[in-house]
Amino acid sequence: MRRNLLLENKTFLKVWLANLSAEFGGIFYEVIIVWYLVATRDSALIAGGVAIASLLGRLLGSALISQKVDKLDTKKVMATIDLIRTIGLLVVTIFVHFFTQNLLGLYGISFVMALLSGSYTVVRRKSIAEIVEKKNLVEANALEGVSASVVRILSWGLGAILINDLGLRFALGLNTAFSFASLALILCASWTSIKSEVLEKTDKVRFLQGIKIISKYPNIKRIISAELIYYLMMGFFWVAFPLKAGELGGGTTYALHGSIFGLGWLITSLYLGSKKNIAKVGLMYAAGIVIYSLGNIFVAWAEFSWIFLLGVFISGLGSAYWETGKPTIFHTIIPTADIGKVFSVFESVINITSIPAFIIGGILVDRLSATAIMTIIAILQIIPIAMIVTKKSLIDFQADI
């Protein structure tokens, strides 16, 4: 009987737990701060400001890390980010009253935390290909989905119970503790980084080099193009999401949706974690996009909270296929020594696209309604889906892999 990768590869286990720990604290904080603004300001645009600040932070973080990600030791970079994040969170927790005197203070916290997270995500994704063998990539990326889903279940579930009673100081303190735990686990792990060759003087801008690398792979370009359109649309959808949840069931429904989504993600992630068939990863990715989008239709048209949560659950089921298939395609097509720059470009362009969507979406939701905006997007999402799920696209994905 084949052993589970988490039991077989101790380094992967430690880094997996570190990522789970850091993500838990971060998401729990987001649950509290977003609902705090929705409850006190009753504005999609103001609440969406947290998302906009986070997108700007991730954009800057993923863009900056592109300069060094393929030249440095990934373990040292991850440990450094965790250390900075832990110290920063500790300072903010102690002086939380000062930071929460105005909206800029709250947005500033979200921006800095997202900047560090954006850099960490790029480095973490590269480290997977350094820590596990190619034959285990599907399982490894599926287990990343298990981690993400467990985080959502626990953080949003706890938020659903305590969302009306917790202060930001508690949320920040919890985030600090889990960030420290992540740092300790990274320091205990050991692996060898795969670094790129010395670049020519004309290639000093690593971000531009990442774009050049992407241009060599038609299927990677197709994925990024389709997801740019998808995330542009979903920015409108997500900024309306808290208000829709509030209309149907208040803060508890809003927080509970994260656990329901995580449950769906966990179920399919555990299933995919037992698979190793890289040859079918293109079909896996396309199926994930379709299932996720189907769930969005239920969410947009829901008139009762249980239908809303059913849609969220369906989206969670699809997310595991989506988030396992996509990085596996990247890992198997692009050389590991160059993949950090590619992930950096991908994360950056997605965040650039999402920022105007959240701003414009917030304005439209405040003037129209959450249901109206979400319904329009639920219909239009067929456009990026068609770019991915055509027969030719699926055949090309399989051929490259």
C-alpha positions in Angstrom: 0.0 0.0 0.0 1.3 3.4 -1.0 2.2 5.7 1.9 0.7 9.2 2.1 3.1 12.0 1.0 2.6 13.8 4.3 3.9 10.7 6.1 6.6 9.8 3.5 8.2 13.3 3.1 8.9 14.9 6.5 10.1 18.1 4.9 6.9 18.5 2.9 4.9 17.8 6.1 6.7 20.6 8.0 6.4 23.1 5.2 2.7 22.1 4.7 2.0 22.6 8.4 3.8 26.0 8.3 1.7 27.2 5.4 -1.5 25.9 7.1 -0.6 27.8 10.3 0.3 31.1 8.6 -2.9 31.0 6.4 -5.1 30.3 9.3 -4.1 33.4 11.2 -4.4 35.5 8.1 -7.8 34.4 7.0 -9.3 34.6 10.5 -8.2 38.2 10.6 -9.8 38.9 7.3 -13.1 37.4 8.4 -13.2 39.7 11.4 -12.1 42.9 9.7 -14.3 42.7 6.7 -17.5 42.0 8.7 -16.5 44.7 11.1 -16.6 47.2 8.3 -19.8 45.7 6.8 -21.6 45.9 10.1 -20.4 49.4 11.1 -20.3 51.2 7.6 -22.9 49.2 5.6 -21.0 49.9 2.3 -19.7 47.5 -0.2 -17.1 50.0 -1.3 -15.7 50.6 2.2 -15.7 46.9 3.0 -14.2 46.3 -0.4 -11.4 48.7 0.5 -9.8 45.9 2.6 -9.8 43.7 -0.5 -8.3 46.5 -2.6 -5.6 47.2 -0.1 -4.8 43.5 0.1 -4.7 43.2 -3.7 -2.3 46.1 -3.9 -0.1 44.5 -1.3 -0.1 41.1 -3.0 0.6 42.9 -6.4 3.6 44.6 -5.0 4.8 41.6 -3.0 4.6 39.2 -6.0 6.2 41.7 -8.3 9.1 42.5 -6.0 9.9 38.8 -5.2 10.2 38.1 -8.9 13.6 39.8 -8.8 15.1 37.3 -6.4 12.8 34.2 -6.1 14.9 32.1 -8.6 18.2 33.3 -7.3 17.8 32.8 -3.5 17.3 29.9 -1.1 13.6 29.4 -0.8 13.8 28.3 2.8 15.7 31.4 3.9 13.2 33.7 2.0 10.2 32.0 3.6 11.7 32.1 7.1 12.6 35.8 6.6 9.1 36.7 5.6 7.6 34.8 8.5 10.0 36.6 10.9 9.0 40.1 9.5 5.4 39.2 9.6 5.5 37.9 13.2 7.3 41.0 14.5 5.0 43.4 12.5 1.9 41.6 13.8 3.1 41.8 17.4 3.7 45.5 17.1 0.2 46.1 15.6 -1.4 43.9 18.2 0.1 45.9 21.1 -0.8 49.3 19.5 -4.1 48.2 17.8 -6.0 51.2 19.1 -3.6 53.5 17.3 -4.0 51.6 14.0 -7.8 51.5 14.1 -8.5 55.2 14.7 -9.3 55.6 11.0 -9.9 53.5 7.8 -6.4 54.2 6.5 -5.0 52.4 9.6 -7.1 49.3 8.9 -6.3 49.4 5.2 -2.6 49.8 6.0 -2.5 46.7 8.1 -4.2 44.7 5.3 -1.8 46.1 2.7 1.4 45.1 4.6 0.2 41.7 5.5 -0.9 41.1 1.9 2.5 42.3 0.6 4.3 39.7 2.7 1.7 37.0 1.8 2.1 37.8 -1.9 5.8 37.2 -1.7 5.4 34.1 0.4 2.9 32.5 -1.9 5.3 32.8 -4.9 8.2 31.3 -3.0 6.0 28.6 -1.5 4.7 27.5 -4.9 8.2 27.1 -6.2 9.3 25.2 -3.1 6.8 22.4 -3.9 8.7 21.4 -7.0 12.0 21.5 -5.0 10.7 19.3 -2.2 8.7 16.6 -4.0 9.4 14.4 -7.1 7.6 15.1 -10.3 5.5 11.9 -9.9 4.1 13.3 -6.7 3.2 16.8 -8.0 -0.6 16.0 -8.3 -0.7 14.6 -4.8 1.4 17.5 -3.4 -0.8 20.2 -5.0 -3.9 18.4 -3.9 -2.6 18.4 -0.3 -2.1 22.1 -0.6 -5.8 22.2 -1.3 -6.4 20.1 1.8 -4.4 22.6 3.8 -6.3 25.6 2.4 -9.7 23.9 2.9 -8.9 23.0 6.6 -7.8 26.6 7.1 -11.1 27.9 5.7 -13.2 25.4 7.7 -11.5 26.3 11.0 -11.0 30.0 10.6 -14.4 30.8 9.1 -16.1 28.4 11.5 -14.5 30.1 14.5 -15.5 33.4 13.0 -19.1 32.3 12.6 -19.2 31.5 16.4 -17.3 34.6 17.6 -17.8 37.2 14.9 -20.1 39.4 16.9 -18.0 39.3 20.1 -14.4 39.5 19.0 -12.2 42.6 18.8 -9.5 43.2 16.3 -6.9 42.8 19.0 -7.8 39.2 19.6 -7.8 38.5 15.8 -4.4 40.1 15.4 -3.0 38.3 18.5 -4.1 34.9 17.1 -2.6 35.8 13.7 0.7 36.6 15.5 0.8 33.3 17.3 0.2 31.3 14.2 2.8 33.3 12.2 5.4 32.4 14.9 4.4 28.8 14.7 4.9 28.9 10.9 8.4 30.4 11.4 9.4 27.6 13.8 8.3 24.9 11.4 10.1 26.4 8.4 13.3 26.6 10.5 13.0 22.9 11.4 12.7 21.9 7.7 15.5 21.3 5.3 15.6 21.2 1.5 17.8 22.2 -1.5 16.8 25.1 -3.6 17.0 24.9 -7.4 18.4 28.2 -8.7 18.5 29.6 -12.2 21.7 30.3 -14.2 23.4 33.7 -13.9 21.4 36.1 -16.1 22.8 38.3 -18.7 22.9 42.1 -18.1 20.0 42.6 -20.5 17.8 40.4 -18.3 18.2 42.3 -15.0 14.4 42.8 -14.7 13.3 39.3 -13.7 9.6 40.2 -14.0 10.1 40.9 -17.7 12.1 37.7 -18.1 9.1 35.9 -16.5 6.9 37.3 -19.3 9.4 36.1 -21.9 9.3 32.6 -20.4 5.5 32.6 -20.5 5.4 33.6 -24.1 7.2 30.4 -25.0 4.4 28.2 -23.7 1.0 28.6 -25.5 -0.9 26.7 -22.9 0.4 28.8 -20.1 -0.5 31.9 -22.0 -4.0 30.5 -22.6 -4.5 29.8 -18.9 -3.3 33.2 -17.8 -5.4 35.0 -20.4 -8.6 33.1 -19.4 -8.0 33.7 -15.7 -7.4 37.4 -16.2 -10.9 37.7 -17.7 -12.3 35.4 -15.0 -10.8 37.3 -12.1 -11.8 40.6 -13.6 -15.4 39.4 -13.5 -15.1 37.8 -10.2 -13.9 41.0 -8.6 -17.4 42.4 -9.1 -18.9 39.1 -7.7 -16.7 39.0 -4.6 -17.2 42.6 -3.6 -21.0 42.0 -3.6 -20.6 38.7 -1.7 -20.6 40.0 2.0 -23.7 42.1 1.4 -25.6 39.2 -0.3 -24.7 37.0 2.7 -25.8 39.7 5.1 -29.2 40.1 3.3 -29.8 36.4 3.6 -28.6 35.6 7.1 -26.3 38.3 8.6 -22.8 37.9 9.9 -23.3 34.2 10.8 -24.1 33.3 7.3 -21.2 35.3 6.0 -18.7 33.6 8.3 -20.4 30.2 7.9 -19.9 30.3 4.1 -16.2 30.0 4.5 -16.5 26.7 6.4 -19.0 25.3 3.9 -16.7 26.3 1.0 -13.8 24.7 2.8 -15.7 21.5 3.4 -16.4 21.1 -0.3 -12.7 21.9 -1.1 -11.6 19.4 1.5 -13.7 16.5 0.2 -12.3 16.7 -3.4 -8.8 17.6 -2.2 -8.6 14.4 -0.2 -9.9 12.5 -3.3 -7.3 14.1 -5.6 -4.6 13.5 -3.0 -4.8 9.8 -3.7 -4.3 10.3 -7.5 -1.0 10.5 -9.4 -2.2 10.7 -13.0 -0.5 13.8 -14.4 -1.7 12.9 -17.9 -5.3 14.0 -16.9 -4.4 17.2 -15.2 -5.7 19.4 -18.0 -9.1 17.8 -17.7 -8.9 18.2 -13.9 -8.2 21.9 -14.3 -11.1 22.6 -16.8 -13.6 20.6 -14.6 -12.7 22.7 -11.6 -13.4 26.0 -13.4 -16.8 24.6 -14.6 -17.9 23.3 -11.2 -16.8 26.4 -9.4 -18.8 28.6 -11.9 -21.9 26.4 -11.4 -21.8 27.1 -7.7 -21.6 30.9 -8.5 -25.0 30.6 -10.2 -26.6 29.2 -7.1 -25.0 31.9 -5.0 -26.1 34.7 -7.3 -29.7 33.6 -7.6 -30.3 32.4 -4.0 -33.3 33.7 -2.2 -32.7 31.6 1.0 -29.5 31.2 3.0 -29.5 27.4 2.5 -29.4 27.8 -1.4 -26.6 30.4 -1.0 -24.6 27.9 1.1 -25.3 25.1 -1.3 -23.8 27.2 -4.1 -20.8 27.9 -1.9 -20.3 24.2 -1.2 -20.4 23.4 -5.0 -17.8 26.1 -5.7 -15.7 24.5 -3.0 -15.9 21.1 -4.7 -14.7 22.7 -7.9 -11.9 24.7 -6.3 -9.9 21.6 -5.4 -9.8 20.5 -9.1 -9.0 24.1 -10.2 -6.3 24.8 -7.6 -4.7 21.3 -8.0 -4.7 21.2 -11.8 -3.4 24.7 -12.5 -0.1 24.7 -10.5 0.5 21.1 -11.6 0.3 22.2 -15.3 2.8 25.0 -14.4 5.1 22.7 -12.6 5.2 20.1 -15.3 5.6 22.5 -18.3 8.0 25.1 -16.9 11.5 24.3 -15.6 11.8 24.5 -11.9 14.7 27.0 -12.0 12.4 29.5 -13.9 9.0 28.8 -12.4 9.3 31.3 -9.5 9.3 34.2 -12.0 6.3 32.8 -13.8 4.3 32.4 -10.7 5.3 36.0 -9.8 4.0 37.3 -13.1 0.8 35.3 -12.8 0.0 36.5 -9.3 0.8 40.1 -10.3 -1.3 40.3 -13.3 -4.3 38.7 -11.5 -4.0 41.3 -8.8 -3.7 44.2 -11.2 -6.9 43.0 -13.0 -8.8 42.5 -9.7 -8.2 46.0 -8.3 -10.4 48.0 -10.7 -13.0 45.3 -10.5 -13.3 45.7 -6.8 -13.5 49.5 -7.0 -16.0 49.7 -9.8 -17.9 46.7 -8.4 -18.2 48.4 -5.0 -19.7 51.5 -6.6 -22.1 49.6 -8.7 -23.3 47.4 -5.8 -23.9 50.5 -3.7 -26.0 52.0 -6.5 -27.8 48.8 -7.7 -27.8 45.7 -5.6 -25.6 42.7 -4.8 -28.0 40.3 -6.5 -28.1 42.3 -9.7 -24.3 42.5 -10.0 -23.8 38.8 -9.1 -26.4 37.7 -11.6 -24.7 39.5 -14.5 -21.3 38.0 -13.6 -22.8 34.5 -13.2 -24.0 34.7 -16.8 -20.8 36.4 -18.3 -18.4 33.8 -16.7 -19.2 31.5 -19.7 -16.6 33.6 -21.7 -13.4 32.6 -19.9 -14.7 29.1 -19.4 -15.1 28.7 -23.2 -11.4 29.7 -23.5 -10.4 26.7 -21.3 -12.8 23.9 -21.9 -12.8 23.7 -25.7 -11.8 20.3 -27.0 -8.7 21.7 -28.7 -7.6 23.3 -25.4 -7.9 20.1 -23.5 -6.0 18.1 -26.1 -3.2 20.8 -26.1 -3.0 20.7 -22.3 -2.6 16.9 -22.4 -0.1 17.0 -25.2 2.2 19.4 -23.5 2.2 17.4 -20.3 
